[in-house]
Amino acid sequence: MNAQSFARRTEQKVSVSGQEIPSLSPFAKWAIVIIVPLLVVAITVSIYFARGLDRQYVYYINQAHAQIQAAKSSATQGEQRQALVQAVVWLNQAREFNQGDTEEIIKMRNEAQGQLDKMDNVRRLMLSNALETSSILIYISVTWCPGEMPFCFEREHRQYLAFLSSW
């Protein structure tokens, strides 16, 4: 088949077998122009959500794990602190990507935060509700410095309250 016969058939809209090829309506052409890109985007997004999110989450977890290991092998306290803070940042990104905490994230965060707390001489307090009713909301922040009595600030009434327990 030479170029002249191909050009003639294209102009005449005739197939190789000699049958006439019907032309597409303007609506069909617009439908193709809109539907084909939408299908490509839909397929791409579904592949990303199926495979890309898991890979990104695993990448963040691996980076956090590497930072925790780097902190354990660091020589100076400054390097340890920097690695642990970076590990917490990676874990925050993993949590946002996963849209919540997993047991793995919680375990690694507790490890990194626990090491940072030891470096800062911080003691975390576990608080529980004194009242079982959910209609009363009390917002309290607790502060404690080593060698001093712990106290808290109750936000609603703007009062400082001291704990009378011995440490």
C-alpha positions, 0 to 999 in steps of 0.5 A, spaced: 500 500 500 502 506 497 501 513 500 497 515 495 492 510 496 492 511 503 490 518 502 485 517 497 481 512 502 482 517 508 479 522 504 473 518 502 473 515 509 473 508 506 476 502 509 481 497 506 475 492 504 472 498 501 466 499 506 465 506 508 467 508 515 461 512 518 464 519 522 463 520 529 458 525 531 460 532 535 457 529 541 461 522 541 467 526 539 466 531 546 464 525 550 471 521 548 475 528 549 472 528 556 471 520 558 478 518 556 482 523 561 477 521 566 478 514 566 486 515 566 486 519 572 481 514 575 486 508 574 492 512 576 489 514 583 486 507 584 493 504 583 496 510 587 491 509 593 492 501 592 500 501 592 503 508 593 500 509 600 502 503 603 509 504 600 509 511 603 507 509 610 512 504 610 518 509 608 516 513 614 516 508 619 523 505 616 525 512 616 523 513 624 526 506 625 533 508 622 533 515 626 531 511 633 537 506 631 541 512 630 540 515 636 542 509 640 549 509 636 550 516 637 556 519 641 553 525 644 547 527 647 545 533 642 546 528 636 541 523 640 536 528 641 536 531 634 535 523 631 529 522 636 526 529 634 527 527 627 524 520 629 518 523 632 517 527 626 517 521 621 512 518 626 507 524 625 508 523 618 506 516 618 500 517 623 497 522 618 498 518 612 495 512 615 490 517 618 491 514 625 495 511 630 497 503 629 500 499 635 507 500 631 507 507 631 505 508 638 510 503 640 516 507 636 513 514 639 513 511 646 520 509 645 523 515 642 519 520 647 521 516 653 528 517 651 527 524 650 523 525 657 529 521 660 534 526 657 530 532 659 528 529 666 521 529 665 516 525 668 509 523 665 503 523 669 497 518 667 491 522 669 484 519 669 477 522 669 475 523 676 468 523 674 465 518 670 460 523 667 461 525 660 457 532 661 463 535 665 469 537 661 475 539 665 481 541 661 488 541 665 495 541 664 500 539 668 507 541 670 512 538 674 519 540 675 524 535 679 525 537 686 518 541 686 511 540 688 507 538 681 501 543 680 496 544 674 492 549 671 485 548 670 483 552 664 475 553 665 476 557 672 483 559 671 486 556 677 492 553 679 491 547 683 497 543 687 497 536 688 498 534 695 502 527 694 509 526 695 514 524 690 
